[in-house]
Structures are given as structure tokens and as C-alpha cells.
Amino acid sequence: MTFHTASRSTARRRVAAALAAPVLALCVACGGGDDGVKDEGIASAPDGPTADGASGKDKAKDKGKDGGSGSSKPAAEGKSAFYDAQLTYVRCMRTKAGLKDYPDPKLSGYLDWPKIEKLVDPNGRGEEYKGGKNGVCADELRAAMNQEPERDAQKDYESMLAHAKCMRDNGVSKFTNPTMSGGNVIPGGDPNPANPALDQDSPAYERAEQACASKLLEGLDGMQ
């Protein structure tokens, strides 16, 4: 899976997935749930003990941004630290990456993807999504992602499920449901991302995407 063969919307999803918070198991190549899954079925993070005796929910709750060391964020961290770190990244993108119009992050700290989308070179490799050419701002991007406040996997799952149903209701019949695995969320979307069945750049898909955008919680845009 390479960026130069992907559409700009597909490229953003792949990059956003790779850089998302650890609570989301954003394995885009794994696809989503089966279209036959009932929309009203809401899965929860497993309660049962794992091999080391901890429950799935406990693991999801305790998982830190350092890759799962079990340490929780200090009280001083949170949205303010996340915003400040994202602003540092944005400034890097404007200077080192040469994208002078790179937009400010939202007040929540999340990047403004619709505005970033307008800056993307359709003939490029998605540098605008992954820290600039040659990853010149990759360290700043990783630092910002490490400051992202912990997310509620169950709420993220329900949001993605509502979004998937909306996409199907708006004509994208093959759009699959997200799934829950081990307390993590695996987004839905294209049933076979390695050989896409959905044309994400088609007018019909873009209309559905616009109609259903409000179904996704902040920070989930572009994840499925």
C-alpha cells in the first residue's frame, strides 16, 4: 500500500489511521465488519480476564500514549497540552515544510482536515498529512499525537457505527461497520482496502460523506 497510488482521501485515511491514538486499532487493511451485522448491535470492550489477569476494559483504560506502559497522563496534561503541541506542529509545517497556509488546529487540538485537504498535492505522496516532505515535521507530529487525550473506545465505536449506517443509507451500500476487538476499535469502510471496492473520490461517495460527517465524534474524521 503506497501513497503514490492512492487518492488524496484514501491517503489521508491511511496516514490518520497510522497516527491515531493507541485506543483505536486502526488497521485499515483489515477492513470493517460484515454488512450483515445488525446496525443496532453495540459491542462493548471485553470484560473477561486476559492472559496476565487484567480485563480488556482495564487494559484499554490504563493504556498510555507511550505505547501501553500502563502509566496514565498527569493531570496537567490534556486538551491544552494537546492544542499547544499541535500548534507547534502546525508552525513547523508552515516553516520547515513550506506550507504557509497550513491551518491552525481546532480549539480541541485536533487538526482541521477539511482545510488541510485543500492544500494537498493530488500528484504527491501525502506529505501534507504525514509531517511534510521527508518527514521534516514528523517529530513534532508524533509529539502532538502523544499529547492526545485518552478516548472512550465504546463511544468511538458507537459513533463509527452510526456513521457507517448513515453512509449505507445515503447510497454507499458496501460501506462496512466498525468492529470491537480487545477493547479497541477497528474502523469500517471499504470491505477490501487493499483492492478498494469504494470510489472515495466519486461525487456520490463525497455527497454521502458530507451528509454523514456529523455522525463522527471529533478526532474520528478520516478514520473510516
N, C-alpha and C positions, 0 to 999 in steps of 0.2 A: 504494500500500500504506500504509494508515493504522492507527494503533494502536487507534482507537476502534471499528474494525470487526473487530478480531482477538480471538481467545480469549486468555485470560491465558497459556496455554502457548505459543501462537504468537507473542504479543507478546514474551515473554522470549527466544524463539529469535532473533527479528529483532534485538532490542537486543543480545543477547550476541554475535551474529554481527557486528554493526557495530563492536563494541568489542574484538573478539578480536585476538590478536597478528597482526602482518602476515604471519607464515609461513602462516597459514590464509587462503586466498582464499574467504572465507565469503560467497559471492554466493548468498544463499538463493533469490532469484528465478530463478536459473539451474537450480534443481533438482539432481538427482543423476544417477547413472549409470543405464544401462538395466537393467531387471530381468533381462534376458537375459545380462548379464555374469556370467561364472563367478565364484563366490564365492572359489574358491581362487586366483584370479589376483591377484598382488600387484604393483602397478605401482611403479616407482621414479622418483625425480626424474631428469629428462633429463640425460645426460652430455654431450651434444653442445654445441658452442660456440654462443653467441648472436651477435647482430649485432655486439656490441662485443668479441667474442672470449672472453668468460667463459662457463663452463659453467653450466647450470641449477643444479647442486648448489652450485657456488661462490657463485652469487648468493643462493641460499637460506641458505647458511651465513653469508655476510657481511652479510646484510640486517639493519640495526639497527632499533631501535624508533623512530628519528627519521624513519621513512618510507622507509628504504632508502638512507641516505647511505653505507653500506659500513663505518661505524665499528662496532667491537664494544664490548660492555659492559665497563667497568672491572672488575677482579677483585673490587673491594669491593662491587659490586652483586650482586644475586641474590635468593634466596628471602627473606632477612632484610629487604632494602630493599623488596621487593615486599610482604611482610607489613606492614611499617610504613606504607607508602603506602596500602595497602588499609584499615588501621586508621584512618588519617586520614580516608579517605573515609567509612568507617562512622560515625565520630564526627560528621562533617558531616551525614550522613543522619539521625542521631538528634537533632541540634540544629537546624540550619537547615531541614532537610526535614521535621522534626516527627515522624519515625518512631522513637519512643523505644525500640521493641523490635527495631530493625534488628540482626540477629545479627553477632557477631564473625566475621571471616574465619577460614577453617581455618588450621591451622599452616603449611600450604603457601603461604598467601597468597591462595588462590582463595576467592571468595565462597561462602557456604553457600546455594546456590539453593533447596534444599527448604524451608529456614526462611524465606527471603525470599518464596517462593511463598505462604506463609500470610499475608503482610502485604499482598498485592496486592489493590487495589480492583477487583473484576470490572467495575465500571462506569467505571473510569478510563481513562487513556491510557498506562498502563505507566510512570508516573513513578517507581515503586519500582525500576524496572530501569534507568533512564537518568539518574540524578542528581537525582531529586526534581522537584517541580513547577517549571516554568520553568527547569529545569537549574540549580537553586541550588547543587548539588554537582558539576556537570559538570566543572569544572576539577580537582577532587580525583579524580574518576573517571578522567579522562584521564591524570593524573599517575600513578595507580596502574597503569593499563594500560601506561604507558611503562616501568614497572619490572618487568613480567612477564619472567621468564627465557625465553631463547630455547627454542623447542620443536623436537623432531625430527619433521619433516613426515612422514617414512616411517612412524614409529611411530604418529603420529596417524592416518594413513591406514589402517593395519592395524587399529587399534582401532575406527575408524568402520566399517570393512568387516565386522569381526566383529559389531559392534552391529547393522548393517543385516541381516545374515544371521539373527541372533537374532530381530529383530523380525518377519521373514517367517516364521521357524519357529514363532513364537508367535501367528500368525494375521493379521499385518498384511502381507498378500501384496503390496501395491503399494509397500511401502517400498523406495526405490531405494538402490543402492550409492553410496558416495562416489567421486570421481574424482581423479586427479592431473593437474595441468596446470602445466608450467613449474616443477616443484618445489614447487608449492603444493597444498593440499588443498581441494577443493570438496566440502562435505558432501552426503550423500544425504538421503533422507527423502521428503517429498511430491514426487511426479513433476511437479506443477504448482502451486507455492506461490501463484501469482497467482490461481488458481481451485482451491483445495485439494480434493484427492481423498481426503484422510485426515482423519477427525474426531479430532483430538488430544485432545479432551475426552471421548471416549466411554469407557465402562468397559473395553471390550476393548482399546483402544489403551493406556489407562493401566496395565492389567494387563501388557501386553507390555513397556511402558516400564519398569515396575518389575522385571520378570524379567530385562531386558537391561541394566539400569543399570550393572552391574559390568563390562560389556564396554568401557565408555568410560574412557579414562585421565582422571585428574583434570584439570579445566580444560576438558574437552570436553562436560560435561553441558550439555544445552540447545542444542548446536551442530547437531544433526541429529535 
